[in-house]
Amino acid sequence: MIYEDLISKKSKLAVIGLGYVGLPIALEFAKKISVIGFDINEKRIGMMKQGIDPSNELGKEDFQNSDIVFTSSLDILREARFFIVAVPTPVDDSNVPDLVPVKKASETVGKVIKKGDYVVFESTVYPGCTEEDCLPIIEKLSGLKNVADFKLGYSPERINPGDKAHTLASIVKVVSGSDAESLEQIAKVYELVVKAGVHRAPSIKVAEAAKIIENTQRDLNIALMNELSVIFDKMGINTYDVLTAAGTKWNFLKFHPGLVGGHCIGVDPYYLTHKAQELGYTPKVILSGRSINDSMGGYVAQKVLRHIIKISGDVKKSKVLVKGATFKENVSDIRNSKVADVVRVLKSYYVNVDVEDPFADSSELMHEYGFGLVETPGDDYDAVIVTVPHNSYLALDDEYFSSISRPDALIVDLKGIYRDKINKRNYWSL
């Protein structure tokens, strides 16, 4: 059995794709069994060999006492018998699922898999993708058949970048397999590292669906908060004051408005709606929520523009500072950052925009969105937009914002962290 072979180190486990999801999984398993960490990016492989996490989530200590080999070699990858695929599943510019990474990973698996091997996908996909899109590629290139020759499974990742409390070991893991035997073996393998235990889903499609509705549900709840913030703003009510009051009820769900970016919540619902539309059904609630959340960057920018026009009328001479470029607090991840939407709209009106962030990489931002970071902010901004509550921003006060802005400037506090603290400047939050 594959489980016994792995714990006795007769066989190796491989993780394909060593990003925010794959690397923590690989290192956690490497504390117990022999692991091959595979990635096609040679630069990233070189960094990890030196104990450096390219995603800046893990420290050198996390690499210590780990039985792991980092490689981009298919020959070394062939030594594994249990393969975990953890590559990105983004959407394109039209919000259509981009399956290129997961299909390329399937081709890689198809080239190295052997009889008796296991393949488990962790990438977030729509129900049916693992068996309908990925499996045929593996079977074609390997000449092997699922169940008869190798086993297929799906176990959705639940990694939360920047979250040191909810780690792989502490979150219940959903697992699934192509038959009863594979389900049990896959569950036992994950139980090696997941202290919280595993949930055995009845099918691969159920496991895929469970993952995608986790993020879709959160997306819809945030969309409701964003829509409420637009309504309350028209009424002159602070949304966070309302949420604080409503939150005193025991069963009120405490979601907050904000920019919804990143590689999960802002992307995954489109996988579900894409598959639904393929099946002849156009989702209404989910797409409405997505439309609201995708529009919030433009909404924030328009709010700032109206203030600038009101106080000066000369947009081209105005200056705006955006504090925070990552998609969430205390991470370096800029993927699908909706802060870029705010910057794009402001610049389309010829506003002079400076962006600063203690976590983001300026060259990555320039490559991805066409703007970089300033090292030192100025002192004469017409508006300051604080997009994410990085720890280093939490202690900023009225004096700080007064020192970097004009007397009639607007301080935009998207997450409400300075509520009731800004008195010397105009203040607005979602």
N, C-alpha and C positions, 0 to 999 in steps of 0.2 A: 504493500500500500504506500501511496505517495507520502502520507503523513509520517509514517515510520521511517521512510528513507530520508526525509528532510531532517527530522530531529536527530537521527544518527549520523547526519552529514554525509550519507552515501550519495545524496542528490542535492542539487542547489536550486534556490529560488531566484528568479530574475525579475527586476522591475524595469519596465520599458517606459522611459519618460521620467526625468528626474527634476521636475519643477516643484511648485508649492505642494503638490500632492505626492508625487512619486518619491522624492528624497526622504521625507519623514517616514514613509512606509518602509523604504529600503533599509534605513538605519535602525528602525525598530525591530525588524526581522533579523537584522545582522547581529543583534545582541543574543539571539537564540540559535540561529542556523546560518549556513553559508549562503551568501547573497551575491548576485551579480547586478550591479547598477548600470543600466544601459541608456545611453543618450546619443543622439546624432550630432550634438553640438560639442565639438572638440574643445572649445574654450571653456565651456562649463565643466566638462570632464576633467580638464587640467586643474581647475579651481577646486573641485571636490577631492581630487587626489591630494591636495594640500590642506584638506580640512576646512575649506571655505564654501559656504552655502551661497550660490549666486543670487538667491532670492532674499538673502539677509534675514532669514527667519530662524536659522539654527546657528549655534556657536561651535567653536572648535571642540568643546567638550562632548558635543553630541556625536562626533565622529569617532571618539575614542572607544576602545574595547569592542570594535565592530568587525565581524568577519565578512568583509565586503571588498569586492573588486569593482572599480569604476572603469567602464570601457565603452568604446564605440565599435568594437569588433564583433562581427557576426560569428566568427569562429569561437570566440570566448562565450558568446551568448548561447551557442549550441550546447554548452555544458550543462545548462539548466534543464530542469524537468517541470518546474512549476512557474508559469509566466504570468505576471501581473502587468496589465497595460494601463498606464496612468498618463495619457497624453491629453492636451487641451482639446476642447470641443467648442470653438468659437462660432460666431455668426459672421456673415459677410456684411458689406455696406447696406445691403437691402434686408438685413435681418433674416437671411436664409441660413439654415445650419450649414456650416463648413465642415464636412466630414473628411477632408483631406488628411489631417493628422491621424485620425483614428484608422482610416483605411490604409495609410502608409505603415502604421504600426501593425496592422493585420497582415500586410505583405511581409513585414519583417518576421512576424511569428510564423507565417507560412513557410518561410525559407529555412527555419531552424528547428521546427517542431518535429518530435519523434513519436513513435507509437508508445502509448502509455502516459504521455505528457498531459499536463493540465494548463488551461489558459483562462484567466479571470480578468474581465474588463472592469475598470473602476471609473472610466471617463463617463461624464454625465451625457446621456443620450435619450432620445425618445423611445418609448416602449416598442420593441421589435428590432431596433437597430443592431444589437449584438448578434442576433440569430439571422436577420434578413440581409444585413449589409456587410458585417464583419466576417461571420462564419463562412460564407461562400468563398471569400478571398483566401482564407486559411486553407480550406479544403482543396481549392483549385491548385494552389502553389505547393502544398505538401503532398497531395495525392492521398491524404488520409481522411477518414470519415469520423464526424462527431459521434460520441458514445461508443461506437464500435472500436475506434482506434485511439481516440484521445477524448478528453473531457473538457467541456466548456462551462464557464460560470460567469456570474456578474455580482459584484459587491460594490455598491456606490460609495464613493469617497464622501467623507464628512469633515474634511479639513477646513478650518476657519483661520485664514491668515491673520497673524497678530494676536490670536487668542491662545494664551498660555494655560488656560484652565481646561478648555474642552479640546483635549488632544486625542490622538488615535487610540491610545490605551483606555481613555476614560469615557468614550462614547460607544454606545451599543452599535455593533456593526451588522448591517443587513447583508446576508449572503444568499446566493441561489446557485443552482447547478442544473445541468442538462438531464440528470436522472438522480435517483435516490442515493446512489453510491457517491457520485460527484458532490452532491449537496453535503453529505456527511464529511467527506474528506476535506472539502474546502472550508467548512465550518471549523473543523479541528485545527486546520492550519492557522486560520485567523485567531482562534482562541489562544494560540501561543503568545500573541501580543496584545490582544484586546481584553483588558481586565474586566471591563464592563459587561462582557459577554456578547454573544451573537444572536441575531434573530434569523431563523431559517425561513426564507420566503418560499412559497409553493412553486414559483416559476421564475425564470429569468425576466420575463415581461413584467411581472408584479414588482420585482426589485427595481427595475428601470423606472417604472411608473412611480414607485414610492419616493425615489430620489427627486424626480422632476417636480412632483407636487409639493415637496418640502419648500423649495425655493419659489415656486409659483404662488403658494399660499402667502409667503412673506412679502412677495412683490405686490400682491393685491392689497394686503393690509397697509403697506407703506403708501400705495397709490391712493387709498382712501384718506390717509392722513394728509397727503399732498393736496388732494382736492379740497379737503376741509380747510387747509391753510390758505388756499386761494379765496375761498368763500369768507372765512373769518377776517382776512385782510381787508376785504371790501366793507366789512362791518366795523372795522377798527378794533378788532379783538385780537389779542395775542394768543396764538395757537397753543403755545406751551402752558399758558395760564389755564386754558381750557382743559388740556390733557392732565395737568396736575389735579384739577378739581375732579374730573371724571375718573381719574385713577384711584380715587378713594373708594370706589365700589370694588368689591372683592373679585368680580369676574370680568372687569374691564381689561381688555388686552392693550398692553402698554407699548404701542408702536409710535414712531415719531416721523415727521416729514423730513425730507432731505433728498439729495441727489442719489439716484440708484444706479451705481456702476458696478465695476468688477466683472469677474469671469463667471459668476454663478447667478445671482438674483436678476441681474440685468440681461442675462443671456438665455438661461434655461427655459423660461416660459416660451420662447420662440421655437424651441425644439418641439414642445408639446403642440403648439398651435400649427406648426408646419405639418406634423403628422396627421393632426385632426383634419386639416384642409385637404390633405392627400386622400383621406377617407371620405371626403364629401361634406364635412361639417366645418362651418366657420365659427370659431369660438367668439363669444361676444364679451363676456365679463373679463376674460384673461387679456384679450387684445385692448380693451378699454383701459385696463390698468396699465398695460405697457405704454399706451399712448400718453397717459397722464405722466408717468414717470420719465419717459423720454423727452417730454416737453419742459421739464422743470429747469434745465440749464438755461434755456431761452427765456423762461419766465423771470428768473433771477436777473439775467442780463438786462431785460427790458425795464425791470424795476429800478436798476441802477441808472440806466439811460434817462429815464423820466426825471430822476432826481437831478442829474447833471444838467439837463436842459432847463429845469426849473431854477437852479441856482446860478447858472452862467450862460446857458444857451449856446456855448461854443464847445461842442463835443470834441472837435479835433485837437483842442488844446488841453483837454481834460486828461487826468491821470488816475488810474485805478490800480490798487494792489490786491492781488489774489493770494491769500495765505492758505496753502494746502493744494497740492496737485494730485495726490494719490487718491485711489477710489474710497479708501477708508482710513481711519486714524491709526497711527503708529505702525504702518507698513510701508514698504517701498514699491508696492505693486501699483503700476499705473494703467494696467490693462482695462480698457473700456471705462476710463475715468470720465465721468460726466462734467468734471471741472473744465475739461477741454471744450465742452459746448458753451459754457459761460464765456470763456476767453474768445472763442471763435465769433460769437455774436457781437461781443464788445468791439473786437477788432474790425468787424465788418462795417461798423459805424465810425471807424478811424479813431477810436479811443486808444490812448497810449496805456498799454497794460503791462504791469510787472507781475511776475509770479515768483513766489518763494516757497520752499518746502524743505524741512530738515531731513526728510527721508528719501525723497525722489532724486533720481539721477537726471541731470540737466541734458546730457547727450541723448538719453533714452526718450525724454520728452520731445526734444527737437526732432528726433527720427520718427517718432510716432505721431506727433501732433503739430509740429512746425513751430514750437516755441520752447525756449529754455528758461532757466532760472536766473534771477538776479542774486548776487552775493549779499548786497546790502540794500535794503529798501530805502526809498527817499523820505522826504519829510513834508511833502506838499500834495498828498493825494486828495482827490475829490470824493473817493469812495474806497473803502477797504472791505473786501469780502473774505470772511473766514469760513472756509468750506467744510473742513473736517476738524474734529477736536483732538488734534495731536496733544500729547501730554505737555509738551513745551508751550502750548498755547493757553493752557488752562489758567495759568497765573497772570496772564496779561490783564491790564486794568485800564481804567479811564485815562490815566496819565499817559500810558503807552500810546493808546490810539490818538490822543491829542497831540503827541509829539511827532506823529508821522502823517498827520492829515490837516487840511484846512479847517478853519472854524465852522464852516457850513457843510462839512463832509458828512457822508452817510456811512455808518458802520453796519455792514450786513453780516448777521450772525446766523448762519443757516441751521445750526444745531442748538441754538438757544443757550449757549454756555455763558453768555455775558448778560443774561436777562436781569434787569434792575441794577446793573453795574455801570452802564454807560450813561453819563449825564451831561457831559460837555460837548457831545456831538449828537447828530441825528442817529437814531437807532432803528433797525428793522430786522426781524427774523421771520422765517417761514412760520 
